[in-house]
C-alpha cells in the first residue's frame, strides 16, 4: 500500500480518513491543498507527512516557476517559495520529519540558476527523500526484529505501517520483519482514540497481510500487560528529543508507564530524521490540540484533545532507527549515531 505517489505532475494521496470503509485516492495540484491534507489527516504518520511536505514544495515551486516565465524574477521566486515552505512545515508542529523534509527540499534549490531549474531540483530531492524513507523502514524492521524472541506477541499503538510512511513501516516494519522471519506469533493493537488509527488503519493493514491481530480498546492495555504474554510494546514517534524523550500519538506515555510497571520492553521505532538534536528535551516539543468535536461530549463540557504526548526517556528501553539500536543514555548514544551517519 502506497499512501503517497507523485504521478503526472500531481501528488496522489490515499485518503486515510475514509479507511477501511472506502479506499479513495485524491490528486493534489496546489501546495496549499497539501497543507490542508496534512492538517486534516488525509495523509498522516511522521515519515509520510515529511514526504508529502517535500512534494508539496515541488507543487509550490512549479506554480511559482510558471509565474516567473511572465513576471517573477529569481529573488522574488525564492522569497515566495520560502513562504510556502514555512507554511508547509508548520502544518503539523510536533512532526520534525515534516520540517526536516521541507527544509531539505528547499535547500536543493540553492544552486539553481532559474526557477524552472529550482523546481526540477526540488522534485529530485523529494523523490530521494521518499526512496530513502523506504530503505530506512526496511532497515528499522531488520534491527527491531532482532530484538524479539521467537513466538513474540507484540503490542502496538496508533498506525506506523505502510500508511504512515513511504512504505513498509516503522514500528509495523518491525512487526512485518519479525513475521517474515517466523518470529512473530501475533499483534495486539490498541484502537487509538479519538480517531481510531489503530482500529481503522493498523488492524486493517495487518489483516490485509494475514498477520494475526487482536484489537483492544485503549483502556484494556493495563490488563493485557498484567496478564503476561506480551514480549514488547513497539511504537513510532513524531519527534525524539536529543535526550531521548519521545513525542508520539496521545496514549503512548500511558503505555510506556504500564510497560515499565509490568517489566515489558518498550521500544520506539523511527527513522533517524525523527531525532531532533536541536530540541534538548521533550518539554520543548509543542503538543498539537486538535478540534474538540473529535471527542463526543455534552454541550457545555470543555474538551481537551491533545494529539500527542511526551514519553520520558527513562521509560524507553531502546530507540530503533535505520542506523541501529540505541540504548540509554540517549544524550550520548543518539549524538554518537548522528555523528557517525
C-alpha positions as CSV (number, residue, x, y, z in Angstrom):
1,X,0.0,0.0,0.0
2,X,1.4,3.4,-1.0
3,X,-0.2,6.4,0.8
4,X,1.7,8.8,-1.4
5,X,2.6,8.8,-5.1
6,X,4.0,11.5,-7.4
7,X,2.3,11.0,-10.8
8,X,1.7,13.2,-13.8
9,X,2.8,16.3,-12.0
10,X,0.4,15.8,-9.2
11,X,0.6,14.4,-5.7
12,X,-1.7,11.4,-5.3
13,X,-2.8,10.6,-1.7
14,X,-4.7,7.7,-0.3
15,X,-7.4,9.5,1.9
16,X,-6.8,7.8,5.2
17,X,-9.8,9.4,6.8
18,X,-12.1,7.1,4.9
19,X,-10.3,3.8,5.6
20,X,-11.2,1.0,6.0
21,X,-14.8,1.6,4.7
22,X,-13.7,3.2,1.5
23,X,-10.4,3.3,-0.5
24,X,-10.3,6.6,-2.3
25,X,-7.4,8.4,-3.9
26,X,-7.2,12.2,-4.2
27,X,-4.9,14.2,-6.5
28,X,-3.5,17.5,-5.4
29,X,-2.2,20.2,-7.8
30,X,-1.8,23.0,-5.3
31,X,0.7,23.2,-2.4
32,X,-2.0,24.8,-0.2
33,X,-4.1,21.7,-0.6
34,X,-1.1,19.6,0.7
35,X,-1.2,21.8,3.9
36,X,-4.9,21.0,4.3
37,X,-4.3,17.3,3.6
38,X,-1.7,17.2,6.4
39,X,-3.8,19.2,8.9
40,X,-7.0,17.1,8.2
41,X,-5.1,13.8,8.3
42,X,-5.8,12.8,4.8
43,X,-2.1,11.9,5.0
44,X,-0.6,11.1,8.4
45,X,2.3,9.5,10.1
46,X,5.5,11.4,10.6
47,X,7.6,9.9,7.7
48,X,4.6,10.1,5.3
49,X,3.9,13.8,6.0
50,X,7.6,14.5,5.6
51,X,7.4,13.0,2.1
52,X,4.2,14.8,1.4
53,X,5.6,18.1,2.6
54,X,8.6,17.7,0.2
55,X,6.3,17.1,-2.7
56,X,4.1,20.0,-1.6
57,X,7.1,22.2,-2.1
58,X,7.5,20.8,-5.6
59,X,4.0,21.9,-6.4
60,X,4.8,25.4,-4.9
61,X,8.0,25.6,-7.0
62,X,6.2,24.6,-10.2
63,X,3.5,27.1,-9.7
64,X,5.9,29.9,-8.9
65,X,8.2,28.9,-11.8
66,X,5.2,29.2,-14.2
67,X,4.6,32.8,-12.9
68,X,8.3,33.5,-13.3
69,X,8.0,33.0,-17.0
70,X,5.9,36.1,-17.2
71,X,6.8,38.5,-14.3
72,X,8.5,36.8,-11.3
73,X,12.3,37.2,-11.1
74,X,14.6,34.7,-9.2
75,X,14.8,36.7,-5.9
76,X,11.0,37.1,-5.8
77,X,10.6,33.4,-6.6
78,X,12.9,32.4,-3.8
79,X,11.1,34.6,-1.3
80,X,7.7,33.3,-2.2
81,X,9.0,29.7,-2.2
82,X,10.4,30.2,1.3
83,X,7.0,31.5,2.4
84,X,5.3,28.3,1.1
85,X,8.0,26.2,2.8
86,X,7.2,27.8,6.1
87,X,3.5,27.1,5.8
88,X,4.1,23.5,4.8
89,X,6.5,22.9,7.7
90,X,4.0,24.4,10.1
91,X,1.1,22.2,9.1
92,X,1.9,19.7,11.9
93,X,4.1,21.3,14.6
94,X,5.3,18.2,16.6
95,X,6.4,16.2,13.5
96,X,10.0,17.1,13.0
97,X,10.2,14.9,9.8
98,X,7.9,17.4,8.1
99,X,10.1,20.4,9.0
100,X,13.3,18.4,8.1
101,X,12.0,17.2,4.7
102,X,10.7,20.6,3.6
103,X,13.9,22.3,4.7
104,X,16.0,19.7,2.8
105,X,13.9,20.1,-0.3
106,X,14.2,23.9,-0.1
107,X,18.0,23.7,0.2
108,X,18.1,21.6,-3.0
109,X,17.2,24.8,-4.9
110,X,20.0,26.9,-3.5
111,X,22.3,26.3,-6.6
112,X,19.5,26.7,-9.1
113,X,20.1,29.3,-11.9
114,X,16.4,29.7,-12.8
115,X,13.0,29.0,-11.2
116,X,12.4,26.1,-13.6
117,X,15.8,24.6,-12.6
118,X,14.8,25.0,-8.9
119,X,11.6,23.2,-9.4
120,X,13.4,20.3,-11.0
121,X,16.0,20.1,-8.3
122,X,13.3,20.1,-5.6
123,X,11.4,17.3,-7.4
124,X,14.6,15.1,-7.5
125,X,15.2,15.8,-3.8
126,X,11.6,14.9,-2.9
127,X,11.9,11.6,-4.8
128,X,15.2,10.9,-3.0
129,X,13.6,11.6,0.4
130,X,10.8,9.1,-0.5
131,X,13.2,6.4,-1.6
132,X,15.4,6.9,1.4
133,X,12.5,6.5,3.8
134,X,11.5,3.2,2.2
135,X,15.1,1.9,2.6
136,X,15.2,3.2,6.2
137,X,12.0,1.4,7.1
138,X,13.4,-1.9,5.8
139,X,16.5,-1.4,7.9
140,X,14.4,-0.4,11.0
141,X,12.4,-3.6,10.6
142,X,15.6,-5.8,10.5
143,X,17.1,-4.1,13.5
144,X,13.9,-4.3,15.5
145,X,13.1,-7.9,14.7
146,X,16.4,-9.0,16.0
147,X,15.3,-7.7,19.5
148,X,12.3,-10.0,19.6
149,X,12.2,-13.6,20.9
150,X,10.6,-16.5,19.0
151,X,6.8,-16.6,19.1
152,X,6.7,-13.0,20.2
153,X,3.4,-11.3,20.9
154,X,3.7,-7.5,20.3
155,X,1.5,-4.6,21.5
156,X,1.4,-1.5,19.3
157,X,-0.3,1.8,19.3
158,X,-1.7,4.1,16.6
159,X,-0.6,3.3,13.0
160,X,3.1,3.0,12.0
161,X,2.9,0.9,8.9
162,X,2.9,1.5,5.1
163,X,0.1,4.0,5.5
164,X,2.3,6.2,7.8
165,X,5.5,6.1,5.7
166,X,6.8,5.8,2.2
167,X,6.2,2.0,2.6
168,X,6.7,-1.0,4.9
169,X,6.5,1.0,8.2
170,X,8.5,1.8,11.3
171,X,7.1,0.0,14.3
172,X,4.9,-2.1,12.0
173,X,8.1,-2.5,9.9
174,X,9.5,-4.4,12.9
175,X,6.3,-6.4,13.1
176,X,6.5,-7.2,9.4
177,X,10.1,-8.2,9.5
178,X,9.5,-10.5,12.5
179,X,6.6,-12.1,10.7
180,X,8.6,-12.7,7.6
181,X,11.3,-14.3,9.8
182,X,8.8,-16.6,11.5
183,X,9.5,-15.0,14.9
184,X,6.1,-13.3,15.4
185,X,3.1,-15.0,17.0
186,X,0.6,-12.2,16.8
187,X,-0.1,-8.5,17.4
188,X,-2.3,-6.7,19.9
189,X,-3.3,-3.3,18.5
190,X,-4.9,-0.5,20.5
191,X,-7.9,1.2,18.8
192,X,-6.1,4.6,19.5
193,X,-8.7,7.2,20.4
194,X,-10.0,9.6,19.4
195,X,-9.6,9.0,15.6
196,X,-9.1,5.2,15.8
197,X,-6.0,4.9,13.7
198,X,-5.3,1.6,15.4
199,X,-8.8,0.2,14.7
200,X,-9.2,1.7,11.2
201,X,-5.7,1.5,9.9
202,X,-3.3,-0.8,11.8
203,X,-5.8,-3.6,12.2
204,X,-6.8,-3.2,8.5
205,X,-3.1,-3.2,7.3
206,X,-2.2,-6.3,9.3
207,X,-5.4,-8.2,8.3
208,X,-4.6,-7.4,4.6
209,X,-1.2,-9.2,5.1
210,X,-2.6,-12.2,7.1
211,X,-0.8,-11.3,10.3
212,X,-2.9,-12.4,13.3
213,X,-4.2,-9.4,15.2
214,X,-6.3,-8.7,18.2
215,X,-7.8,-5.2,18.6
216,X,-8.3,-3.8,22.1
217,X,-9.8,-0.6,23.5
218,X,-7.0,1.7,24.8
219,X,-8.1,1.2,28.4
220,X,-7.6,-2.6,28.2
221,X,-3.8,-2.3,27.8
222,X,-3.1,-2.5,31.5
223,X,-5.0,-5.8,31.9
224,X,-3.3,-7.2,28.8
225,X,0.2,-6.4,30.1
226,X,-0.7,-7.6,33.6
227,X,-1.8,-11.0,32.2
228,X,1.6,-11.6,30.6
229,X,2.5,-12.9,27.2
230,X,3.4,-9.5,25.7
231,X,7.1,-9.7,24.6
232,X,7.4,-6.0,23.8
233,X,5.5,-2.8,23.2
234,X,6.6,-1.1,20.0
235,X,5.5,2.3,18.9
236,X,6.6,5.0,16.5
237,X,7.5,8.7,17.1
238,X,6.7,12.1,15.7
239,X,9.8,13.6,17.3
240,X,12.6,12.4,19.5
241,X,14.4,15.0,21.6
242,X,18.2,14.9,22.0
243,X,17.8,13.3,25.4
244,X,15.6,10.5,24.2
245,X,12.2,11.9,25.2
246,X,9.6,10.8,22.6
247,X,6.6,12.7,21.3
248,X,4.1,10.3,19.8
249,X,0.3,9.8,19.5
250,X,-1.6,10.5,22.7
251,X,-1.7,7.4,24.9
252,X,1.9,6.4,24.2
253,X,3.1,7.8,27.6
254,X,0.4,5.7,29.3
255,X,1.6,2.5,27.5
256,X,5.3,3.3,28.5
257,X,4.3,3.6,32.2
258,X,2.3,0.4,32.0
259,X,5.2,-1.5,30.2
260,X,7.6,-0.3,32.9
261,X,5.3,-1.4,35.7
262,X,5.0,-4.9,34.2
263,X,8.6,-5.4,33.1
264,X,7.9,-5.3,29.4
265,X,10.4,-3.8,27.0
266,X,9.2,-0.5,25.4
267,X,10.7,0.1,22.0
268,X,10.4,3.2,19.8
269,X,11.0,2.7,16.1
270,X,11.5,5.7,13.9
271,X,13.9,7.0,11.1
272,X,16.9,9.0,12.2
273,X,15.3,12.1,10.7
274,X,12.8,11.9,13.6
275,X,15.7,12.6,16.1
276,X,15.8,16.4,16.7
277,X,19.2,17.2,18.1
278,X,18.1,20.9,18.3
279,X,15.4,20.0,20.8
280,X,17.1,19.2,24.1
281,X,14.2,17.6,26.0
282,X,10.6,16.7,25.4
283,X,9.4,19.8,27.3
284,X,10.3,21.9,24.3
285,X,8.1,19.9,21.9
286,X,4.8,21.6,21.0
287,X,1.7,19.5,21.6
288,X,-1.0,20.0,19.0
289,X,-4.5,20.5,20.3
290,X,-7.0,19.1,17.8
291,X,-10.6,20.0,17.2
292,X,-12.7,19.3,20.4
293,X,-15.5,18.0,18.1
294,X,-13.4,14.8,17.6
295,X,-14.4,13.8,21.2
296,X,-18.1,13.3,22.0
297,X,-19.2,15.4,24.9
298,X,-22.4,17.0,26.2
299,X,-23.0,20.7,25.3
300,X,-21.2,23.0,27.7
301,X,-18.5,20.5,28.7
302,X,-15.0,21.6,27.8
303,X,-12.9,19.1,25.9
304,X,-9.1,18.8,25.8
305,X,-8.0,16.9,22.7
306,X,-4.2,16.7,22.6
307,X,-2.9,14.8,19.6
308,X,0.4,13.8,21.2
309,X,2.0,13.2,24.5
310,X,5.7,13.0,25.5
311,X,7.2,9.9,27.0
312,X,10.3,10.5,29.2
313,X,13.5,8.8,28.0
314,X,13.8,6.8,31.2
315,X,10.7,4.8,30.2
316,X,12.2,3.9,26.8
317,X,14.1,0.6,26.6
318,X,15.6,1.3,23.2
319,X,15.2,3.5,20.1
320,X,15.4,1.7,16.8
321,X,16.4,3.6,13.7
322,X,17.9,2.6,10.3
323,X,21.3,3.2,11.8
324,X,20.9,0.6,14.6
325,X,19.5,0.2,18.1
326,X,20.3,3.0,20.6
327,X,20.1,2.5,24.3
328,X,20.4,4.9,27.3
329,X,22.0,7.2,28.0
330,X,20.4,8.6,24.9
331,X,22.0,12.0,25.0
332,X,25.3,10.2,24.3
333,X,24.1,7.3,22.0
334,X,21.9,9.4,19.8
335,X,24.5,12.1,19.4
336,X,27.1,9.4,18.5
337,X,24.7,7.9,16.0
338,X,24.2,11.3,14.3
339,X,27.9,12.0,14.3
340,X,28.7,8.6,12.6
341,X,26.0,9.0,10.0
